[in-house]
């Protein structure tokens, strides 16, 4: 049926609990799982059905299961789930008291989902306190079920999950509302002024629940409940990291109580211990680094505890096996005899009703032994015989000489006659044969010495067997002397075949590779197969004689031949073992480890005894390594385990691991190399130095993949794992100092000093002074010594620079970096230190200290490479900010690069702005430090620092572009072209921007502070910004400057540039501005007067009217310096005055009569004026 309502009606109309109803409900459930929205429509109807009687159990269980699905696994929105939870709350609370355990359990599970939904809903709406009271009462009932000492296990598990969910809700989560998860409500969601939900009360209740869980952990004897508790705590710590320390401390002091061990099986307790270990292992995350020591101690205690428990269980099993081997008494009469009761003539004993089973077994045994000791041997035998006769048991007598049976009874037992023999010393007790496979070997027993054992077995020991029963008819038939015949002799080939077959049969047993880690930890003995394997390995490795037979010792040649045969036989057997191991290395890795350990021990034993012996460990280890390289695929983990179990590793092994680590074409080999080296560093202290040095060398590998893998490996031990942390830091810092130049190599400074030295000496010889420096005051390298003092050789060493003997050498780096430096080569030196600086920020000091002593090409490379590190630290990193505030001299460019990185893609933070302002005020820093933050300054700071920025102009394009970007960021732009300027500089608020007029005036006022050349270039930058500095802006600038009491030197140059750029300004300058300048007597300032003359020439004939306002001497000087103006001025005067010769007489005396031209111009005698005029000539062109 496609319609859910139709399907529900059909199910309700079917017979209760029938197959038909079950089919309808199953189909409806599938439909609702695909589209859960109709569940809201069915809510009222289904809630009523859950209160039906026990006769409708199928429909009732189906409804409850559907409710649980709707709240947990359905695709309903969180708001729909919340509405549904409000509808079914009262019904679920009622079902908590249902007599059916299944119904009560399902209601608890549903309430587990309801509680966080309604809590979040009530925190937001702040309405319906009755609903909160109902929810609180349900919580109290479920918590009571959880704490009850008795009850169904299913209810307790469901109640524990509810308690865990309540604990998540009633603890503090993420305080930031933007980061809070709707599906994970916490106390942080509830406002402190909520009308009916008390945050403090809920927090106290959550603390009590946490203490209650701790009580359950220490007191409960239910293994399943405790295992579920451990499994739930993983999610608790993931969502509430603040509780991690509480959980660690709880597990630190926990151990299985005696009641827990007594009431549960060994496997159940071990399963609980595994859950605890898994939980502790998952806690070892970088976020819990401070708890690593506590977690490791707890894990170590647990391993010891599990080993002791495994040993105890093993001993119990052995005791049980031994008890089953004891002979059982046979009953002759059957069950009737067993039920026979002892007759007693007296009154019943006061102990007749005492239950002896309550006493310990050891106490009962002591009581029985104590009572038996009160009887003599004869009395005890009589009591036993009487008891057997009373029970009707037949006593069988020993056989007689003629074989005729004798009737049972004590009187018929006839003792055999014995002849008197002299008293002799009793022989030692006969040794019973013991199966070596069933012996419980210790570690000390395993490490026996075969030579001493052979010596002991070679002794002649006479053992006399004591006859327990004597046969009177048999006389002394023991052999007086008997020697076994010698074994048949085998040829050399036959010997090899016998040994080969024996080794093959024993090796076929293999090692028990199915043993789990816990069994390996807990098992103190060895399995039968392991004993056989150990036997065959010691047969091969621990031979007792390496010399040939006695008959071959007569001749030296035969002796050598016998020794060669001996080694050939041994190598043949070892080759057989090697073939067996490599046939399936993954499954036989433990066999290989045992073999190598035996070889190593035997070599050490022979070496300590100073016996002639060829060491075999290194030879056959290399054979295994060579064979492994052909089967590396699929055996990575096994080979890693094999190497970690070896007792010793030679240089060839480390070279092999290095080759594996750099094999990027075979990921399996690369993994083996790094995993094995990491394991050796962490697990093998004796090999730690060599393994770590190999990893450190790989951190400088030219291939990025290998270098990155090595860096990620060693980074795991920084900063908390010693002594690895210190070794890694030392290597990284020494590697950085390799970038400093060789003090013995000639430096650029030394070369320039030598040239200067040569020039000083030549000047001295020619009698030219050298600034109070004489040749006697020069160093051999050309650098002047103060006061002629001698210098030591170590003066060439920079601070922190290493001597050649202290430099770190790796196979992938040269002794000294080649200059000019290549960025890829520099990266090989610094990438490790950069990666470590993220976890250990104090290493940043080393970077800044060493930076100052590096070549400029190395510094440029570091400035590029450090970008990723600085971005990862962020502008708010405390250590980095401190270092920027106190960086050493010589590291200014690196500090500037760091500041630029923080301001490249956004506005600088207030911390950076304040830091740079402080640096500029405290230290004489380059103006480039101000550029990244200039946009964040107010007008006062901009006006104070801008001259320093402008002074960096030197005629090159780079500073010019920088200054132009600064001007664009601090100057307002007219509205019609606003935003068209391309710049990465952040803009300040509009009211903090400078007006273009203010900027231009500032450049003229500060021309002395800035420098004339830099000021001229800065003014040129302003003229290039035509969208900002338009004609009206320049007119305002000139008007503003001309009103000042003292005119800037560059003013007239700016006027000429303005009228040259904008022709519309000619009228303003030639009339208004020139009149003001004549009024201010500009001729009193020579440089400005020269500029005025030049400007008059540029503006001619528009300037003629203003020029006639000049006094006669100044007009004469003007036309003398610019003769080309005479004819124009004369024509202009005649045109304006007409034929009135009286008015023009004075001017004509200066300008000359018509037709007369005087082209003389005195350029002036002062050099500054000449250079200034040359500047104007350049402007004219």
C-alpha positions, 0 to 999 in steps of 0.5 A: 500500500502506497498510502501510509494512512491506509496501511495504518488503518489496515494494520489496526483492523487486523487481528491483534498480534497476528502475522497479517498485522505484522506484515502491515506494520512492517510495510508501513515502517518501510514506507515511513523510513523513506518518508518520515513526515507522516509520523507527525500526523500519526502522533496522537493516534500512535501515542494512544496505542502505546497504552493498550493492554498486554493483548496488543503487545505487537502494536505497542512495541511497534509504536515505541520502536517507531518513536525511537526511530523518529527521534534518532535515525529519521531525516526529520528536522530538529524542529520537527523532532522537538515538536514530536518530543513534546507530544510523547513526553508524558506517555514515555514517563508513564511507561517507565513503570511498565511491568514489561522490561522491554517497554520500560527499556524502550521508554528510557531510550526514547527519553534519552533522545527527548531530554536534549531536545526539550532542554534546548527548546525550553532554554529558547522559549522560556515557557512551559515550566510544567514540561520541565518538571515532568522531564526532571521527574523522569530523569530522577526515576531513570537515575534511580534505576541506574543506581539500584543494586539489583535490576534487569541488565537491559534496564541498567544499560539503557539508564547508563546511556541516559545518564551519559546524555544528561551529563553532556547536557549538564556540563559546559560546552562551547561558550561562543553561540556561533560555534554551538552545535544544535545537536549538542546542547549544553549549559552554555546554551541556557541563559543565566536569568532563565525563569525556571531552569537553574544553571548552577543547580544543573551543573551541581547535579551533573557533577554528582552524576559524574561522581556517581559514574565514578562510584559505579566504576569502583564498586560494580561487579558487572563486567558488561556494565563497566565495559559499556561505561568505558566505551561511552566515555570516549564520546564524552571526552570528545564532546567535553574535552574539559573532562579528560583529566577527570577520566584519566585520574579515575582510570589511574587508580582503578583496578579490578576488585577482588569481587569483580574477579571472583564474580566474572570469568577471566575472559570477561575481566580481560575484555574490560581491561582491553576497553580501558586500554583502548580508551587510554590509548585514544586519549594520547592526542596532541590536545592532551600532551600534558597528560601523556606521562600520567597516561603512560604510567597508567598503561604500564601499570595495566600491562603489569596487572594483565600479565599477573592475571594471565599468569595466575589464570595459566597456573590455575589451568595447570592445576586443574589439568593436574587434578584431573590426572589423579587416579579416581577411586573405584566403587565396588558396590555401586550407588548403594554403597555410596549412600551408606551412612555411618552409624553413631551410637551417641548424640549428634555432634554440634558440628553436624549442621555446620557447612564446611563448604564455607571454609577455605580449602587450605584450612580444611586440608590443615584440619584433616592433616592435623587429625590424621597425625593423632593416629599411629601408622598401625591404628590408621591402617586398621581404621582404613581396613575396617572402613573398607570391610564395612563398605564391602570393598574387596582387598586384593593381595599381591600375586604369589609365586604359584599364581594362585589367588589368595582370599581377601582380608588382612590375615591372608596377606603374606609377606615375602621372606627376605634374606639379611643383607649388609646395610649399604648406603641407599642409592639416590632416588630414581629420576622419573622421565619428564616430557620437555614439551610440558615443562614450565621453562623460565627465561633463565632456564631457556638460556642454558649453556650447551657446553656445560650441559654436555660436560654434565651428561658426559660424567659417569653416574651410577644409578641403583634402582631400588626394587619396590617389590621383590619376587622370591622365585627370581634370583639376581638376573641384573646385568653386571656390565653392559655397553651399548654397541656403537651407532653405525657410522654415516658418510658425510652425505648421509649425515647431511640428509639425516640432519636435513630431514630432521630440520625439515620435520621440526621446522614444519611445526613452525611458530604459533602465529595465532597468539594474540598480544595479550597472550604474548604478554601474559604467557610466561611459558612456551608452546610445544612448537616453540620448544621444537623450533628452539631446539632445531635452532640451537642444534644449528647455531650452538655446536660444541666443536668446530674442529675436525675429527681426531684422525684428521688432526695428524696432518695440517692439510687434513685439519684445514680440510676438516675445518672447511667441511665443518663450516660448509655443513653449518652453512648448508644447514643455515641456508636451509633455514634461510630458504624456509624463512623466506618462503613465507616471511610474513608468517615466519617472521618470529622464526627468523627473529628467534634464529637471529637472536640465537646466532647473536647470542652464540657469537657473543658466547664464543667471543667471551670464551676466546674460542676460534669462531667465525661470527655468523650473525652479521653474515646471515642477517645480511643474507636475510636482508638481501633476500627480503628485497626481492619479496618486499611487497606485502611484508612491510609490517613483518619486516619492520617487526623483524628489525625491531626484534633484532638484538643488534644492527650494523651499519649495513642495516641502517644504510638499507633503511636509508635506501628504503626511506628514499625509495619514493617509487615504492611506497611500501619500502618507504614506509618500512624505512621510516616506521622502522627508524621511528620504532628504533628511536622509541623502543631501542635506546641502544640504537637510538642515536644511529636511528635518529641521526639517520632520520635527521640526515633525511630531513635535508634530502633534496627530494621534498617527499622524503624530506617532508616524511622525515620532518613529520617523523622527528617532529613527533618527539618535540618538545616533550620527548627526551633525549630526542627533543634536545638532539633534534633541536641541536641538529636543527640549529646547527643546520641553520648556522651552516648558512652563515659564510665561511669565516676563512673565505673572502667576503665582499666587505673584505674585498672592498676593505682591501681596495680601500687599503690600497687607495689609502696607501697610494694617497699617503705616498702621494701626500694626500690626507686620508681622514686621519688614517695612516697605513700603520693603522690598517689591518692586513685585510685592509680594515682600519684598526682603531688606534692601531690595535692588533686583531685576533683571528676569531674576530671574523666569527659572527655571534653564534657562528660555528667553527668548521669542526662543529658544523653538521655534515649530512650526505645531502648537503655540502660543507658550506652553502654555495653563493649566490645561494639557491632557494632550494638549497636554503630550504634543505637547511631551514625547513626542519627548523621552520617546522619545529618552530610551530611546536617550539616557538623559542626556536624563532630566536635562533632564526633571527640571531643567525639571520644577521650573519648570512649572505644577502642571497641567503637572506632573500631566500629565507624571506620568501621561505618563512612566509608559510611559518609566519602565516601559521603562527598568526599576527597574535602569536605572543612569542613572535610579537616579542621577537619583533619587538626585540629582534637583534641588529642585522635582522631588520629586513627579516622583521620587516618581511614578517610585518609585510606578511601580516599586512599583505592581504588585509588590515594590520592588527592593532597589536602590529600597529602599536608594535611598529610605532613603538619600534620606530620611536625607540629604534632608528629603523628604515622608513619601510617599516612605516609603509605597511601601517601608514594607512592605520595612522591618524593625520598627526602620525601621518604628517610626522612620519611621512617625510621619513617615508619620502626620503627613501626615494633615490631615483629607482622605480621600486621606491617610487612605486612604494611612495606612490602607493602610500600617497594613494592610501592616505590622500582623498580622491575626488568622487568621480574617480574614486576607487580607480587607483590600483593599490594593495594598501589598506585605506583608513577612515575618510576623516583621517585621510589627507587632502591633496593640498595638505600633502603637496604643501607638506612636501614643500615645507619638509624639503630640507628634512626630506632632501631636495632630490627626494622632494623633487621626486615626490612632487613628481609622483604627485604630478603623475597622479593626475586623477588626484592632483588636478589643475584646481588642486595645484592652484590651491597648493600654489595659493596656499604656499604663496601666502606663507611668510617664507617660500620653499626653495622648490616652489617656483619649480613646482609652479613651472611644472604646474603650468607646463602640465596644465595650460589652464593655470597660465592665466592664474600664475601670470597674473595673480601669482606673479603679482603676489610674488612681486609684492613679496619681493621675490628677488631677495631670495636668489634661488626663487628669483632665478626660478621666477625668471625662468617661469616668466620666460615659460609664460611669455607673453602672458607674464609681460604685464606682471613683469612690468610691475617689477622695479627698474633694477629687477626688470633690468636684471631679468632681461639681462638674464633672459635677453630673449624677453627684451623684444617681446617686452618692448613690443608689449610696452609700445603696444600698451602706451602707444606713441607716448614716448615719455611713458616708455622712455624708462622702459626703452632704456632697459629694453633698448630701441627697436631693432637693437637686440642684446643677447647677454645672460649672466648665469650667476657665479654661485654653483648652486644657482647654476645647478638649479638653472640646469634643472630648469633647462631640463624641465624646459626640454 
